[in-house]
Amino acid sequence: MSIEPRPHADPPTAPGHLTASAMLARYLHAQRETIMDGQVAAGHDDPDAVVAMVKAARRARSALSAHPRAVSRQSDLRRLIEELRWLGITVGEAHELRTQSARLHAAVEVLRPRYVRGPVRDRLTEYFDTRSRPAWIAARDLLSSPRYPALIEDLMAEERLLRAGVVPGIDDPDNAAVLDGLLARVRARMRAIGKARDEDATDAAVHDLRKAVRRTRHYLESVHELNPSRTAQATEGLVALQDLLGDYQDAAVAKQHLIQLTREAENAGESSFTYGLLLQREIDRTAAYAETLPSIYWRSLRGARVMADVHAIAQTS
């Protein structure tokens, strides 16, 4: 089952109506348009063609999740957030596997020949091909299933409710309180990294920080009209931090693939030397990113903290 790329929908809220509900409705509208474009792009049988769709699903989910009062009061909203999560993960998996494949193939190519022992290139190709194709088939199946148009209908329904201003928990708290809550979440996730006891715990804690930063950034994008210049500055800082955390996550995921590749090579009686060398390089990368993180963190959050303070002053004046 499929849906038309552009079904009839109510127009976005007119400019000038600056309630949180109205701004969130406009933001969701833009993300839904991008998600629907992704169904058309999927027809090209190229996982890279749906990257924008995956990002839009994340943006919509993060912007909705930034309003905990609304989420806690409405089961339909919680279900919509989970459906957006499911969409992003399922559609994005094949692209992420292809990205990791390209990363590790490139890493092999820069090694000196004496460090490439065994059929490393062939094993990398086989490893990722056997995972990428089923993942892409699952994504295509999702987009042709009844679950996908149901998600689109749910997004449209949420937009209508937001434009009507009847979603509890969106306009009740002021924006300063929402942003303060998001920043508190970011700070708590940053402290958790310092308390991590081992490599796996550190990787998990960094990933949690990345998700908290992403939620904060997408919330700010959704309320951009409140203070365009300050929002742009705050978002720019968060993008820089998110980029660093994304690089860390790419290296952390590569480590897991290399551990599995090592097992498969050893089970086949092949040398695991090259995979161990590549693994150590990814370990070194995560260590370097972790060392850089504190300075980038404090510098990147400056704009968001200033914006929270400005909002708070505006609310009390």
N, C-alpha and C positions, 0 to 999 in steps of 0.2 A: 504494500500500500504506500502511496506517495501523496504529497500535497503539492499544490501549485506554488511556484516560487514566490508569488506575491498575492496572498489571499486578501480579501477586503478586510480592512481594520480601521478602527477609529483613528483619526489623525492625532498626532502628538499634541500635548497641551500647548496652548499659545504662549509665546514668549512673555515674560514679565510676571508670570505666576510662580513665585519662588518658594512655595512650600516644599518641604522635603519630599512629600508624596509626588508632587508634580515633577520635580527634577528626577526622581527615581523612575517614574513612568517613562519619561523621555529617554533616560539611559537604557532602560530595558528594551524600549522600542528599537533603539539603534542596534543593540546586541542581537535582538531577534531577527532583524533584517539580515545581519551578517550570518547568523546561524542558518537561515533559510537559503542564503546564497551558497552555503557549503554543500547543501544537498545537490545542487546543480554541479558544483565543482567535483563532487564525488563521482559523477558520471564519466570523468576523464580517467578513471582507474589509477589515480595518482594520490597516494597518501599525503604528499606534500601540499596538495591543492586544498586540503581542508584545515590547514593550520589556523587560518583566521577564524574558522568556525569553532575550533577548540578554544581559542583565546576568548572568543565572545561568550562561550558557555561559562568559562571561568570568571569573566568579568561580571556577568549577570549573577552568578552564584555568590561571589564575594560581596557585591553591592547589597544583595538581599540579606546575606548573613551578618552584615555590619549592623543590623538592627535587631539586637537580641530580644527586646521586648515584643516586637512583632512576631518573631520566630517562635518564641515560647508560647504565644497565645493562639497560634493558628497551625493546625495540623496540615492544612492544605499547602501552606507556605513551606513548611518543613519538607513535605513531599516534593514540592517543586524544586527546592534546593538539592535534594537527593537525586532527582531526575537529571538536573543539570550536571551534577557531579558524574553520574553514570554516563551521560552523553559525552562529556569531555574525556573521560578515561577511555571509553570504548573506541571513540573515533580517533583519539590521538595516539593510541598505542602503536599502531603500525608506523606512523611518522617517527615516533621516538625511537623505535627499534632501528629504523633506517638511519637516523641521526647517529646513534651509537655505533652502528656498523661503519659508517663513514669515518667516525672519530678513530676507531681502532684500526681500520685499514690504513688511515693516514699515519697513525703512530708507527705501524710496522714499516711503512715506506721510508721513514727517516732513520730507521735503524741501519747500522752497518750490516752487510750480508752475513758476517760471521756470528751475529747475534740472532739471526733468524734460523732457528733449528726446527726441522720438521715441516709438515705441510700447513704452516700457520695461516697463510692467506686462504687456502681452500677450506680450512676448518672454520675460519671466521665467516666466509661466505655461506657455507652450509648452515652454520649455527644460526645466523640471522635470517637467512631465507626461510628456514623451516618454522620460524616464529613470526616473521613479518607477514607472510601471505595469509595464514589463518587469521591473524589479527585484522588484516584489511577486509577479509571476507566477513568477519564479525561486524565490522563497522558498516559495510555495505548492507548487510542484513538488518542492522539496527535502523538505518535510514529508510528502509523499505517496509519496516514493520509498523503496526498500528501504534506502537508506543511513541514513535517519533512525532507524528501529527498531534497526538494527545498532549505531548509536551509543548508544542507550539500553541495549541489552543489554551493550555494552562497559562502560558506566558502572556498571551493576549488578554485573558481574563484578569490576570493580576494587574496588567497595565490599566485596564478599565477601572478596577477598584481603586487603584492609586490616583488616577485622575479625578475620581469622584471624592477622594479624601476620606474614604471610609475604612481604611486599613488601620486598625488600632496598633499603637506602638511605633508608628513612623513619625508622626508630627507631634506626639506627646512630649518626648524629650527634646531639648534643644540640641543643635548641632555640636555645640561645644562639649556637651555630655557624651554624645556618641563618639566624637573624635578622642576625647579623653579616655574613654573605655577601650578604644582600639589601640591607643598608644600604651595604655597600661598592659594590654595583652602582649604587645611587642616587647616591652621592657621585661615582662615575666619570662618570655621565651628566650630573650638574650641572657638573662640570669641563669636559665636552665642549661645553657651551653657551658657556662663556667663550672657547673656542678656535675657535668657528665663525667663518668668514671672510665670509660673506655672508648675505643674508636667507633664501634657501632652506636653507642649511646650518643656520641657527639654528632655523628651523621644524622641520626634521628632528630636531635635537638635543633640542628641547623635547618633541617627540612621544616620543622614546626615553625621556626622563626620566619622562614621564607613565606609560609602560608599566611602568617599574621601580617607581614609587611604587604603582601599582595592584597589582603582584605582591606587594609588601611588605604592603600593607593587607589583601589577601585572605588572605595567609598568617596574619597576626595574627588575622583573623576565624576562621580554621579552628582555631586553638589558643586560642581565647578562654578556655576553662575553666582554663588554666594559672594565670592571674592576672586574673580578670575586671575588676577596677577599673583596673589598670594597662593592660590590653589596650584597654579602652574609651577611656582617655585617649590612648593612642598612636594608636588608630584615628581618633579625632576629629581629631587634628592632621593625619594623612595625608589625611583627607577634605577638609580646608580647602585643602591643597596641591593635591590632585587636582582640586578645583573650579576653582582658578585655572588649572591646566594645561589643563583641559577648555575653559575660556573661550578660552584662547589657541588651542587646536586648532580650535575652531569658527570663529574669525576667520581662521586660516590656510587652512582648507578653503574658506571664503567667498571668499578671495582667488583661489583657483584657479578657482572657478566664475565669478567676475567677469572674469577674464582670458579664459576661453572665451566668455563672453557678449559681451565686447568684440569678439572676432574674428568671431563670428557676425553681430553688428550691422554691423560694417564690411563684411563680405562681402555683406550685403544692402543696402548703401548707406545705412545709417541712422547717425545721430549716435551716437558712443560717449562723449559728454561725461558723461552721467549715470553710466555704468558706471565711468568713470575717477574720478569724485567718490566713488562708493561704495567703490571699491577703495582710495583713499587713506584713507578712514575706517577700513577694516579694517587697513590698514598701521599707522595711528596706534594702533589698539587693541592690536595685537601688541606694538608698541613700549612702550606703557604697561604691559602685563602683564609684559613682560620686565624693566622697571625695578622693578616691585614684587616680582618673583620672589625675589631673594635674602633679603629680610627674612621673607617668608612661609615660605620654605624652611627657614631656621634655626629659626624659631619652631615650625613644624609637625613637624619631626623630633625635637624635644626629647623627647617622650614615648616614641618608639620607641627612642631612644638610651638613655634611662634603663632601659627594659625590658630591653634587651640586656645592660646592665651588671648588672641584678638577676639575670638568668638566669645570667650568667657566675659571679657570686658564689655563687649557689645550687649550681652544678655543682661548684665547687671546695671548698665547705664540707663 
